[in-house]
Amino acid sequence: MSGRTSVTVRVPAKVNVQLAVGAARPDGFHDLANVFLAVSLFDEVTATAADELKVTCAGPDADQVPLDRTNLAARAAEILAARAGLTPSVHLHIAKNIPVAGGMAGGSADGAAALLACDVLWGLDTPRAELLDLCAELGSDVPFSLVGGAALGTGRGELLTPVEAGAFHWVFAVADGGLSTPAVFREFDRLTAGTRIPEPEASPALLAALASGDPDALAPLLANDLQAAALSLRPQLARTLAAGTDAGALAALVSGSGPTTAFLVRDPESAAKVAAALEASGTCRATRVASSPAPGATPLSP
């Protein structure tokens, strides 16, 4: 043990500025070219020594977060403890701010944060490469939640290559209810049945625009191959996308598997205007304003 009684880790949400999806693999996953960008919406996970594994949660939509061992934070504690030959005797408290089941990797973020918090609490000093392997075992988006910044994810999204990213400003519109990521992928398979799906590749033009920090260059290049599937399952999201662009957003897309929608804007003043218009439109439940890139999972000072 590290001698500390609790450790808090802050972890960001993500937006996919490009999500290229390949055909279904024999294992049921899809090869991806997934350009991740961490944004300044954060959850905090506090790991405290306890008699047994316990998960609690507070914050927006906390009632939608599972508190049993299906929660990725709990699973993270279990797999790290098993690797170290320990019993996962820890209380994990999630201070929730990332939209739940919203396509912004909130559950994955909590898994990465719990993994790092427990590693510090238990004084394990696990090498970074091993932590990333454990993240990949937890889920495709979990490694990026640990790393943050900007990265290209290949394979099923877990194989990361850092990329350059300038500063950008975003508005996120939170929808009523969530969308199941597996359901969205199943709908993608249904919509693309019988068509030739190209191998997913990152767009060189998009990567250059991302590095430039120029929102006008990035805006026309944003792309999400899952958007049609998300809109098929939740058609009303089209109204949200239109409301944001009508209010002056440079570009709009469904974030990951949705149903959160993301709006690229030029500056903080534009973000405030777009957020206000979205809330007034009645097409979403709430909005969040954020910037990018943001750091990955980070222990906070006691």
Stockholm file with secondary structure:
# STOCKHOLM 1.0

chainA/1-302         MSGRTSVTVRVPAKVNVQLAVGAARPDGFHDLANVFLAVSLFDEVTATAADELKVTCAGPDADQVPLDRTNLAARAAEILAARAGLTPSVHLHIAKNIPVAGGMAGGSADGAAALLACDVLWGLDTPRAELLDLCAELGSDVPFSLVGGAALGTGRGELLTPVEAGAFHWVFAVADGGLSTPAVFREFDRLTAGTRIPEPEASPALLAALASGDPDALAPLLANDLQAAALSLRPQLARTLAAGTDAGALAALVSGSGPTTAFLVRDPESAAKVAAALEASGTCRATRVASSPAPGATPLSP
#=GR chainA/1-302 SS CCSCSEEEEEEEEEEEEEEEEEEECTTSCEEEEEEEEEEEEEEEEEEEECSSCEEEEESTTGGGSCCSTTSHHHHHHHHHHHHHTCCCCEEEEEECCSCTTSSSCHHHHHHHHHHHHHHHHTTCCCCHHHHHHHHHHHCTTHHHHHHBSEEEEETTTTEEEECCCCCEEEEEEECSSCCCHHHHHHHHHHHHTTSCCCCCCCCHHHHHHHHHTCHHHHGGGCEETTHHHHHHHCTTHHHHHHHHHHTTCSEEEECTTSSSEEEEESSHHHHHHHHHHHHHHTSSSEEEEEEECCBCSEECCC
#=GC SS_cons         CCSCSEEEEEEEEEEEEEEEEEEECTTSCEEEEEEEEEEEEEEEEEEEECSSCEEEEESTTGGGSCCSTTSHHHHHHHHHHHHHTCCCCEEEEEECCSCTTSSSCHHHHHHHHHHHHHHHHTTCCCCHHHHHHHHHHHCTTHHHHHHBSEEEEETTTTEEEECCCCCEEEEEEECSSCCCHHHHHHHHHHHHTTSCCCCCCCCHHHHHHHHHTCHHHHGGGCEETTHHHHHHHCTTHHHHHHHHHHTTCSEEEECTTSSSEEEEESSHHHHHHHHHHHHHHTSSSEEEEEEECCBCSEECCC
//
